[in-house]
């Protein structure tokens, strides 16, 4: 479609994706992270998306 893999396609669609996706719920994220039993040094987003 746009070449090998989906990177080129995603680069074209990412700005639109960012405009229509609702922002992350900071309160919900903070509440979830509050359950950590030790300090959090790194966080990995494996949910996909534009990497915002």
N, C-alpha and C positions, 0 to 999 in steps of 0.2 A: 504494500500500500504506500508507505512512505520510505521504504528502504529496509535495510536489515534491522530488525528489532522494532521497538516502539518509541525510542527516545525522541526522534524527530517529530513524530506525531504528538507526543506528550508536550514537547516544548511549544508547539503551536496552540495546544488546548489549555495549558496550565493557566494563562492569564484569565481566560473565561471561567475556568473552574474556580479560581480564587474569588471572582466577583459573585458567583451564585451560591457558593457554599457558606453556610452560617459560620460565624466565628466559634472557636472552641469555648466551652463553658469553663471559665477560669475557676469558679467556685467549686464545681464538681471535680475538676482536676486536683485542686488543692485538698479537697476532702478525701479523695482517694489516696493521695500521697501522704496524708496525715496518718494513715494506717501503717506506714513503713516502720519496721522494728529496728532499723539501723539507718545511719545517714545515707542519703542518696547523692552519689557523686556524678552519676551519668544517667541519662534517660534515653531510651531508644524508641522511636516512633515506628512501629511496624504496621500501622494502619493504612499506609499508602497515602495518596494525595500528592499535592504539589510541593510538599516539604516546607510549607510556610511555618 
